[in-house]
Amino acid sequence: MCWSFEVSVATSVFSYAVALFLIARGDWTRKFYGGCLLGVCAMQWAEAWLWYHGDLVEQCAVGGANRFGTQVLVRLALMMQPLGPFISAKAFAKRSVGWLYVPFPLIVHAIKPLAYAIVGDHWPLGSWWHVHKTLVHCTTPTPMGYLNWGAEQPLALHLVWTAYIAVVPLDTLSGSATSIAIVAYGTVCLLLSWAITDSVGSNWCLYVSGYSVCAALDHCFGARAVPKRAKSA
């Protein structure tokens, strides 16, 4: 999570600039990294929206910007964390896990934007639309100043979600040292957030920026990839 509007925007612009550069100029592995960044970094735009609209309590009123950001933008961004790398692999690497990978993030996160569109932003707690216990109407600040856009979950569930996202780069890059390093970096950042802050998802801006820096350095100094692979017959 980002800790201000300015940090959210700066992180978003930097990460997306790196991603678009890699897609435009890189070989197939760098294009894949770029596509991954577009998906994984989407949360920073959602959080920029929440910070920009000021007082989170005031904007939690029915029809407020907080409700739209929490119930629609945040959930779309969470869906893009695994789906961004999946789509990137399909587009650039032509090697990826199968389509059965797709329903899980949709089932977990699409319920909120669907409820917002069908019944509005004030679906009753305990109703069918509240089937997922992490769903909340509004984002609130934590005591340390981070954005809390869902009921806090145990570390184990965050690790499961991280592992689910990691399936795509590990499979697409055939378990290479680079893919293992990417997954290890994200996992270490998650554990540090859990250990030293009051939100497991805190400091997301910081380590997403790290993904972008690593991708840029890899483009400049890493080995070139072999020509784009075709699907097996």
C-alpha positions as CSV (number, residue, x, y, z in Angstrom):
1,M,0.0,0.0,0.0
2,C,1.1,3.6,-0.7
3,W,1.2,6.2,2.1
4,S,0.2,9.3,0.1
5,F,-1.3,10.4,-3.2
6,E,2.0,11.7,-4.4
7,V,3.8,8.4,-3.7
8,S,1.0,6.5,-5.3
9,V,1.2,8.5,-8.5
10,A,5.0,8.6,-8.7
11,T,5.2,4.8,-8.2
12,S,2.5,4.3,-10.8
13,V,4.1,6.5,-13.4
14,F,7.6,5.0,-12.9
15,S,6.4,1.4,-13.0
16,Y,4.2,1.9,-16.0
17,A,7.0,3.8,-17.9
18,V,9.3,0.9,-17.3
19,A,6.6,-1.6,-18.3
20,L,5.8,0.2,-21.5
21,F,9.5,0.6,-22.4
22,L,10.1,-3.1,-21.9
23,I,7.1,-4.0,-24.0
24,A,8.2,-1.7,-26.8
25,R,12.0,-2.4,-26.8
26,G,12.6,-5.7,-25.0
27,D,12.9,-9.3,-26.2
28,W,10.1,-11.7,-25.3
29,T,11.2,-12.2,-21.6
30,R,11.4,-8.4,-21.1
31,K,8.0,-7.9,-22.8
32,F,6.6,-10.5,-20.4
33,Y,8.1,-8.6,-17.4
34,G,6.5,-5.4,-18.7
35,G,3.1,-7.0,-19.0
36,C,3.5,-8.4,-15.5
37,L,4.2,-4.9,-14.1
38,L,1.1,-3.5,-15.8
39,G,-1.0,-6.0,-13.8
40,V,0.8,-6.1,-10.5
41,C,1.2,-2.3,-10.3
42,A,-2.5,-1.5,-11.0
43,M,-3.2,-1.2,-7.3
44,Q,-1.2,2.0,-7.1
45,W,-3.7,3.8,-9.4
46,A,-6.6,2.6,-7.2
47,E,-4.9,3.9,-4.1
48,A,-4.1,7.2,-5.8
49,W,-7.8,7.6,-6.3
50,L,-8.5,6.9,-2.6
51,W,-5.8,9.4,-1.4
52,Y,-6.8,12.0,-3.9
53,H,-10.4,12.2,-2.7
54,G,-9.4,13.3,0.7
55,D,-11.0,12.4,4.0
56,L,-11.7,8.6,3.9
57,V,-14.4,8.9,6.6
58,E,-16.3,11.7,4.8
59,Q,-16.0,9.9,1.5
60,C,-17.4,6.7,3.0
61,A,-20.9,8.2,2.7
62,V,-23.2,6.4,0.3
63,G,-22.2,7.5,-3.2
64,G,-18.8,8.7,-2.0
65,A,-15.5,8.2,-3.8
66,N,-14.2,5.9,-1.0
67,R,-16.9,3.4,-1.8
68,F,-16.2,3.4,-5.5
69,G,-12.5,3.1,-5.0
70,T,-12.8,0.3,-2.4
71,Q,-15.6,-1.7,-4.0
72,V,-14.6,-1.4,-7.7
73,L,-11.1,-0.1,-8.3
74,V,-9.3,-2.0,-5.5
75,R,-11.0,-5.3,-6.5
76,L,-10.2,-4.8,-10.2
77,A,-6.6,-4.1,-9.2
78,L,-6.4,-7.3,-7.1
79,M,-7.8,-9.3,-10.0
80,M,-5.1,-7.9,-12.2
81,Q,-2.3,-9.1,-9.9
82,P,-2.5,-12.7,-11.1
83,L,-4.3,-12.0,-14.4
84,G,-1.8,-9.4,-15.6
85,P,1.1,-11.9,-15.7
86,F,-1.3,-14.5,-17.1
87,I,-2.3,-12.3,-20.0
88,S,1.3,-11.2,-20.5
89,A,2.4,-14.8,-20.8
90,K,-0.3,-15.5,-23.4
91,A,0.6,-12.4,-25.4
92,F,4.4,-12.5,-25.4
93,A,5.7,-15.9,-24.3
94,K,3.1,-18.2,-25.7
95,R,3.7,-20.4,-22.7
96,S,1.6,-20.3,-19.7
97,V,-0.6,-22.2,-17.3
98,G,-4.0,-23.2,-18.7
99,W,-7.2,-21.2,-18.6
100,L,-8.3,-23.0,-15.5
101,Y,-6.0,-20.5,-13.7
102,V,-8.4,-17.7,-14.5
103,P,-11.7,-18.4,-12.5
104,F,-10.1,-18.2,-9.0
105,P,-9.3,-14.5,-8.9
106,L,-12.6,-13.7,-10.6
107,I,-14.5,-15.7,-8.0
108,V,-12.6,-14.1,-5.1
109,H,-12.7,-10.5,-6.2
110,A,-15.4,-9.9,-8.9
111,I,-18.3,-10.1,-6.5
112,K,-17.6,-6.5,-5.2
113,P,-17.7,-4.7,-8.6
114,L,-20.7,-6.8,-9.5
115,A,-22.6,-5.9,-6.3
116,Y,-21.7,-2.2,-6.9
117,A,-23.2,-2.4,-10.4
118,I,-26.3,-4.3,-9.5
119,V,-27.4,-3.2,-6.1
120,G,-25.3,-0.1,-5.5
121,D,-22.6,0.7,-3.0
122,H,-24.5,-0.1,0.2
123,W,-25.2,-3.8,0.0
124,P,-26.2,-5.1,3.4
125,L,-23.6,-6.7,5.6
126,G,-24.5,-10.4,6.0
127,S,-26.3,-10.5,2.6
128,W,-25.5,-12.7,-0.4
129,W,-23.2,-9.9,-1.7
130,H,-21.2,-10.1,1.5
131,V,-20.4,-13.8,1.0
132,H,-16.6,-13.0,1.1
133,K,-15.8,-12.0,4.7
134,T,-13.0,-9.6,3.6
135,L,-15.5,-7.4,1.7
136,V,-16.1,-4.0,3.3
137,H,-17.9,-0.9,2.2
138,C,-15.0,1.6,2.6
139,T,-11.3,1.9,3.1
140,T,-10.0,3.1,6.4
141,P,-6.5,4.2,7.5
142,T,-4.5,2.0,9.9
143,P,-2.9,3.5,13.0
144,M,0.4,3.6,11.1
145,G,-1.2,5.5,8.2
146,Y,-1.6,2.8,5.6
147,L,-4.8,2.1,3.6
148,N,-6.9,-0.8,4.9
149,W,-9.3,-1.7,2.0
150,G,-10.4,-5.1,3.4
151,A,-10.7,-7.0,6.6
152,E,-7.2,-8.0,7.7
153,Q,-6.3,-11.6,6.8
154,P,-3.8,-14.0,8.4
155,L,-0.3,-14.1,6.9
156,A,-0.9,-17.6,5.6
157,L,-3.6,-16.4,3.2
158,H,-1.4,-13.7,1.9
159,L,1.3,-16.3,1.3
160,V,-1.2,-18.5,-0.6
161,W,-2.2,-15.5,-2.8
162,T,1.5,-14.8,-3.4
163,A,2.2,-18.4,-4.4
164,Y,-0.8,-18.3,-6.7
165,I,0.5,-15.2,-8.5
166,A,4.0,-16.8,-8.6
167,V,2.8,-19.8,-10.6
168,V,2.8,-17.8,-13.9
169,P,6.4,-16.4,-13.9
170,L,7.8,-19.7,-12.6
171,D,6.0,-21.6,-15.3
172,T,6.6,-19.1,-18.1
173,L,10.3,-18.8,-17.4
174,S,10.7,-22.5,-16.7
175,G,11.8,-22.0,-13.1
176,S,14.8,-19.9,-14.1
177,A,17.0,-18.1,-11.6
178,T,15.4,-14.8,-12.6
179,S,11.8,-16.1,-11.9
180,I,12.8,-17.6,-8.6
181,A,14.5,-14.3,-7.6
182,I,11.4,-12.3,-8.5
183,V,9.2,-14.5,-6.4
184,A,11.7,-14.6,-3.5
185,Y,11.9,-10.8,-3.5
186,G,8.1,-10.3,-3.4
187,T,7.8,-12.9,-0.6
188,V,10.6,-11.2,1.5
189,C,8.9,-7.8,1.1
190,L,5.6,-9.4,2.2
191,L,7.2,-10.9,5.3
192,L,8.9,-7.6,6.2
193,S,5.6,-5.8,6.0
194,W,4.0,-8.4,8.2
195,A,6.8,-8.2,10.8
196,I,7.3,-4.4,11.1
197,T,4.0,-2.7,10.2
198,D,0.4,-3.0,11.1
199,S,-0.7,-4.2,7.7
200,V,0.5,-7.2,5.8
201,G,0.0,-5.4,2.5
202,S,1.8,-2.2,3.6
203,N,4.7,-0.7,1.7
204,W,3.5,-2.2,-1.6
205,C,4.6,1.0,-3.4
206,L,8.1,0.4,-2.1
207,Y,8.5,-3.1,-3.4
208,V,6.6,-2.7,-6.6
209,S,9.1,0.0,-7.4
210,G,11.8,-2.6,-6.7
211,Y,10.2,-4.9,-9.3
212,S,10.4,-2.1,-11.8
213,V,14.0,-1.3,-10.9
214,C,15.0,-5.0,-11.2
215,A,13.2,-5.3,-14.5
216,A,15.0,-2.2,-15.9
217,L,18.4,-3.5,-14.7
218,D,17.8,-6.9,-16.2
219,H,17.0,-5.2,-19.5
220,C,20.2,-3.2,-19.4
221,F,22.6,-5.9,-18.1
222,G,20.9,-9.3,-18.3
223,A,21.5,-11.9,-21.0
224,R,19.4,-11.8,-24.1
225,A,16.7,-14.4,-24.5
226,V,16.5,-17.0,-27.1
227,P,14.0,-16.2,-29.9
228,K,10.3,-16.4,-29.0
229,R,9.1,-19.9,-28.4
230,A,6.2,-21.5,-30.2
231,K,3.7,-23.7,-28.6
232,S,4.4,-27.4,-28.7
233,A,2.6,-29.4,-31.4
